[in-house]
Amino acid sequence: MTGWQTVARKEIRELLGSRTGKFGIGLVVLVFLLGGYIVPTTTSDPTISDYDSFLRGIVLFLVPLFGLLLGYRAIVAERAAGRLTLSLSFPHSRADVVLGKAFGRGCVLLGTITAGVLGGAILVDYPFGTIDPVVLGSYLGVTVLYGLAFLAIGIGLSAATSSLRRATVFTFGVFFLS
């Protein structure tokens, strides 16, 4: 197993084991599920387009925020706590650490958005509507790519800054400017 894979597995375990990680994941999944619950009650013969139009404003706010919050403390928090020096003392290069953190956090983001969108689509489809798998797949793919773009920005800011305060300010600056 290479170095970045070890770092990625550690990141996934830490995110799924922490209270704030569970809260963030649960919140994102809950928003998608609530959208899937509300759409069939407000429209007749709902489709994934109705689901998309209902959640568009929320998704444009929540997915970038979730991606940035997953990424902005990835490296700078370890640097501030002194754990980055320890990680680099193992046979991991700097690229392994950054790639492993990006991959691990990307897997968590992918799983969270996939679970939420598929759960919401099942709720839209189950009682009254129909879901086209191609449209659902493209909606899911675009939503995940949107989140991954902001995750990459967050990890980049985390790697480029030397203090948690600067990373936080830059991250929320990017969020409010986008």
KEKE-3310 file (N, C-alpha, C; in steps of 0.2 Angstrom, whole numbers, plus 5000, padded with zeros to 4 digits):
npx = (5004:5003:5009:5000:4988:4987:4986:4974:4965:4966:4961:4948:4943:4945:4936:4924:4923:4923:4913:4909:4911:4901:4890:4890:4889:4877:4869:4869:4865:4852:4846:4845:4836:4825:4821:4818:4807:4798:4795:4787:4775:4771:4770:4762:4765:4780:4797:4814:4819:4810:4814:4827:4825:4818:4828:4838:4843:4846:4856:4866:4871:4874:4882:4894:4898:4899:4910:4920:4921:4925:4938:4946:4953:4961:4975:4982:4977:4983:4997:4996:4994:5005:5006:5008:5022:5025:5018:5025:5037:5036:5037:5031:5028:5027:5018:5011:5004:4996:4989:4983:4975:4966:4960:4954:4945:4938:4932:4923:4915:4909:4902:4893:4885:4881:4873:4863:4857:4853:4845:4835:4830:4824:4814:4807:4803:4796:4782:4774:4780:4792:4808:4821:4835:4847:4846:4846:4859:4867:4863:4868:4881:4886:4883:4891:4904:4904:4904:4917:4925:4925:4930:4943:4948:4947:4956:4968:4969:4971:4983:4991:4991:4998:4992:4978:4969:4971:4967:4954:4948:4952:4945:4931:4930:4932:4920:4910:4912:4910)
npy = (4994:5011:5027:5038:5031:5026:5038:5042:5033:5034:5047:5046:5037:5046:5056:5050:5046:5057:5069:5081:5078:5068:5075:5085:5077:5070:5081:5086:5075:5074:5086:5083:5072:5077:5086:5076:5071:5082:5086:5076:5079:5092:5093:5086:5070:5070:5073:5070:5083:5091:5089:5094:5107:5111:5110:5117:5131:5128:5118:5125:5133:5124:5113:5119:5125:5113:5106:5116:5117:5104:5103:5114:5114:5103:5102:5112:5112:5101:5105:5116:5109:5101:5088:5087:5087:5075:5066:5068:5062:5049:5037:5045:5057:5074:5076:5064:5066:5077:5072:5061:5066:5074:5064:5055:5064:5068:5056:5054:5065:5062:5050:5055:5065:5056:5047:5055:5061:5049:5044:5054:5054:5041:5043:5053:5045:5034:5035:5042:5047:5047:5042:5046:5037:5041:5055:5057:5051:5061:5072:5069:5067:5080:5087:5081:5084:5098:5099:5093:5102:5113:5107:5104:5118:5121:5112:5117:5130:5127:5120:5131:5140:5146:5147:5143:5153:5162:5152:5150:5163:5165:5155:5157:5169:5165:5158:5167:5176:5168)
npz = (5000:4996:5001:5000:5000:5013:5021:5016:5020:5034:5035:5031:5041:5052:5049:5048:5061:5070:5079:5074:5060:5058:5061:5050:5039:5041:5041:5027:5020:5026:5021:5007:5008:5014:5004:4994:5000:5001:4988:4981:4988:4984:4970:4956:4948:4950:4944:4942:4938:4944:4957:4956:4953:4965:4975:4970:4975:4988:4986:4979:4989:5000:4996:4991:5003:5012:5005:5006:5020:5023:5018:5022:5034:5033:5031:5037:5051:5056:5054:5064:5075:5076:5071:5058:5056:5062:5053:5041:5045:5044:5030:5020:5007:5005:4994:4995:5007:5005:4993:4999:5009:5001:4993:5003:5009:4998:4995:5006:5004:4991:4995:5004:4997:4987:4994:4999:4987:4980:4990:4991:4978:4978:4986:4979:4968:4973:4978:4968:4957:4943:4939:4928:4925:4918:4918:4932:4935:4929:4936:4949:4946:4942:4953:4963:4957:4958:4972:4974:4967:4976:4987:4983:4982:4996:5002:4995:5000:5013:5012:5008:5018:5034:5046:5056:5058:5046:5036:5039:5037:5023:5018:5021:5014:5001:5000:5002:4991:4980)
capx = (5000:5007:5008:4994:4982:4987:4984:4967:4961:4966:4956:4941:4941:4944:4930:4918:4923:4922:4906:4907:4910:4895:4885:4890:4887:4870:4865:4869:4860:4845:4843:4843:4831:4819:4819:4814:4801:4793:4794:4781:4769:4770:4769:4759:4770:4786:4803:4821:4819:4806:4818:4833:4822:4816:4834:4844:4846:4849:4862:4871:4873:4876:4887:4901:4900:4901:4916:4925:4922:4929:4945:4950:4957:4964:4983:4984:4976:4989:5003:4996:4995:5012:5005:5011:5029:5025:5016:5031:5043:5034:5039:5026:5031:5022:5013:5007:5000:4991:4984:4979:4969:4961:4956:4950:4940:4934:4927:4918:4910:4906:4898:4888:4881:4878:4868:4858:4854:4849:4839:4830:4827:4820:4808:4803:4801:4792:4775:4770:4784:4796:4815:4825:4842:4852:4845:4848:4866:4870:4862:4872:4888:4887:4883:4898:4910:4903:4907:4924:4929:4926:4934:4950:4949:4948:4963:4973:4970:4974:4990:4995:4992:5002:4988:4971:4965:4971:4964:4947:4947:4952:4939:4925:4931:4930:4913:4905:4914:4908)
capy = (5000:5017:5032:5042:5027:5025:5044:5043:5028:5038:5053:5043:5035:5051:5060:5046:5045:5063:5071:5086:5075:5065:5080:5088:5072:5069:5087:5086:5069:5076:5091:5080:5068:5082:5088:5071:5070:5087:5087:5073:5082:5098:5092:5080:5067:5073:5070:5073:5090:5095:5088:5098:5114:5113:5110:5121:5136:5125:5114:5130:5135:5119:5109:5122:5126:5107:5105:5120:5115:5097:5104:5120:5112:5097:5102:5118:5110:5096:5109:5120:5104:5098:5082:5086:5085:5067:5062:5068:5058:5042:5037:5049:5063:5080:5075:5059:5069:5081:5068:5056:5070:5076:5058:5053:5069:5067:5050:5056:5070:5058:5046:5059:5067:5050:5044:5060:5062:5043:5043:5059:5051:5036:5046:5056:5040:5029:5035:5044:5050:5043:5045:5044:5035:5045:5062:5056:5051:5067:5077:5067:5068:5087:5089:5079:5088:5104:5099:5092:5108:5117:5103:5106:5124:5121:5109:5121:5135:5124:5119:5137:5145:5143:5147:5142:5160:5164:5148:5151:5169:5164:5150:5160:5174:5162:5156:5173:5179:5164)
capz = (5000:4995:5007:5000:5002:5020:5023:5014:5025:5040:5034:5031:5048:5057:5048:5050:5069:5074:5080:5069:5054:5058:5060:5043:5034:5042:5038:5020:5018:5028:5016:5001:5009:5015:4997:4991:5004:5000:4981:4979:4991:4981:4963:4953:4944:4951:4941:4944:4936:4949:4963:4955:4954:4972:4979:4967:4979:4994:4984:4977:4996:5005:4993:4992:5010:5014:5002:5009:5027:5023:5016:5024:5040:5032:5032:5042:5058:5058:5055:5070:5081:5076:5068:5051:5056:5063:5047:5037:5047:5041:5023:5016:5005:5005:4989:4998:5012:5001:4989:5003:5012:4996:4991:5008:5010:4992:4996:5011:5000:4986:4998:5007:4991:4983:4998:4999:4981:4979:4995:4989:4972:4979:4989:4974:4963:4976:4979:4963:4951:4939:4938:4923:4927:4915:4921:4939:4935:4927:4941:4954:4944:4942:4960:4966:4954:4961:4978:4974:4966:4982:4992:4981:4984:5003:5003:4993:5005:5019:5011:5006:5023:5039:5052:5056:5057:5039:5032:5040:5034:5016:5016:5021:5009:4995:5000:5001:4985:4975)
cpx = (5004:5005:5002:4988:4981:4984:4976:4963:4961:4961:4949:4939:4940:4938:4924:4917:4922:4915:4904:4907:4904:4889:4884:4887:4879:4866:4864:4864:4853:4842:4841:4837:4824:4817:4815:4808:4795:4791:4788:4774:4767:4768:4766:4764:4777:4792:4809:4822:4816:4811:4824:4830:4821:4823:4839:4847:4849:4856:4868:4874:4877:4882:4894:4903:4903:4908:4922:4927:4926:4936:4949:4954:4961:4972:4985:4982:4981:4995:5002:4997:5001:5012:5008:5018:5030:5023:5021:5037:5042:5037:5034:5029:5025:5016:5008:5002:4994:4986:4980:4973:4964:4957:4952:4944:4935:4929:4922:4913:4906:4901:4892:4883:4877:4872:4862:4854:4850:4844:4833:4826:4822:4813:4803:4800:4796:4785:4772:4774:4788:4803:4819:4832:4847:4852:4848:4856:4869:4869:4867:4880:4890:4887:4889:4904:4910:4906:4915:4928:4930:4930:4942:4952:4951:4955:4968:4974:4973:4981:4994:4996:4995:4998:4981:4967:4965:4967:4956:4945:4947:4946:4933:4924:4929:4923:4909:4906:4911:4900)
cpy = (5006:5022:5036:5038:5026:5032:5045:5039:5031:5044:5051:5041:5041:5055:5057:5045:5051:5065:5076:5083:5071:5070:5083:5083:5071:5075:5087:5081:5071:5081:5088:5075:5072:5084:5082:5069:5075:5088:5083:5076:5089:5098:5086:5077:5070:5069:5073:5080:5094:5095:5093:5106:5116:5114:5114:5126:5133:5121:5119:5133:5130:5115:5112:5123:5119:5105:5109:5118:5108:5098:5109:5119:5106:5097:5107:5116:5105:5100:5113:5115:5100:5091:5081:5084:5077:5063:5062:5064:5051:5042:5040:5055:5068:5079:5069:5061:5073:5077:5063:5060:5072:5070:5055:5057:5069:5061:5051:5060:5066:5053:5049:5062:5062:5048:5049:5060:5055:5042:5048:5057:5045:5038:5050:5050:5035:5030:5037:5046:5044:5046:5042:5043:5039:5052:5062:5055:5057:5072:5075:5068:5076:5090:5087:5083:5095:5104:5097:5098:5112:5114:5105:5113:5125:5118:5113:5127:5133:5122:5125:5141:5142:5144:5146:5148:5162:5159:5149:5158:5169:5160:5153:5166:5171:5160:5162:5176:5174:5163)
cpz = (5000:5001:5006:5002:5009:5023:5022:5018:5031:5040:5035:5038:5053:5055:5050:5058:5073:5074:5075:5062:5053:5057:5053:5038:5035:5040:5031:5018:5020:5023:5010:5002:5010:5008:4993:4994:5002:4993:4979:4982:4988:4974:4961:4948:4944:4947:4944:4943:4942:4956:4962:4956:4961:4976:4976:4972:4985:4992:4982:4984:5000:5002:4993:4999:5013:5011:5005:5016:5028:5022:5019:5030:5039:5033:5037:5049:5060:5059:5062:5076:5081:5073:5061:5051:5057:5057:5042:5039:5045:5034:5018:5014:5006:5000:4992:5003:5009:4997:4993:5006:5007:4994:4997:5009:5004:4993:5001:5008:4995:4989:5001:5002:4988:4987:4999:4993:4979:4984:4993:4983:4973:4982:4984:4969:4967:4976:4972:4956:4947:4939:4932:4925:4924:4918:4928:4940:4933:4932:4947:4952:4944:4949:4964:4963:4957:4968:4978:4972:4972:4987:4990:4983:4992:5005:5001:4997:5011:5018:5010:5012:5029:5046:5051:5055:5049:5035:5033:5036:5026:5014:5015:5016:5002:4994:4998:4994:4979:4974)
residu = (MET:THR:GLY:TRP:GLN:THR:VAL:ALA:ARG:LYS:GLU:ILE:ARG:GLU:LEU:LEU:GLY:SER:ARG:THR:GLY:LYS:PHE:GLY:ILE:GLY:LEU:VAL:VAL:LEU:VAL:PHE:LEU:LEU:GLY:GLY:TYR:ILE:VAL:PRO:THR:THR:THR:SER:ASP:PRO:THR:ILE:SER:ASP:TYR:ASP:SER:PHE:LEU:ARG:GLY:ILE:VAL:LEU:PHE:LEU:VAL:PRO:LEU:PHE:GLY:LEU:LEU:LEU:GLY:TYR:ARG:ALA:ILE:VAL:ALA:GLU:ARG:ALA:ALA:GLY:ARG:LEU:THR:LEU:SER:LEU:SER:PHE:PRO:HIS:SER:ARG:ALA:ASP:VAL:VAL:LEU:GLY:LYS:ALA:PHE:GLY:ARG:GLY:CYS:VAL:LEU:LEU:GLY:THR:ILE:THR:ALA:GLY:VAL:LEU:GLY:GLY:ALA:ILE:LEU:VAL:ASP:TYR:PRO:PHE:GLY:THR:ILE:ASP:PRO:VAL:VAL:LEU:GLY:SER:TYR:LEU:GLY:VAL:THR:VAL:LEU:TYR:GLY:LEU:ALA:PHE:LEU:ALA:ILE:GLY:ILE:GLY:LEU:SER:ALA:ALA:THR:SER:SER:LEU:ARG:ARG:ALA:THR:VAL:PHE:THR:PHE:GLY:VAL:PHE:PHE:LEU:SER)
# end
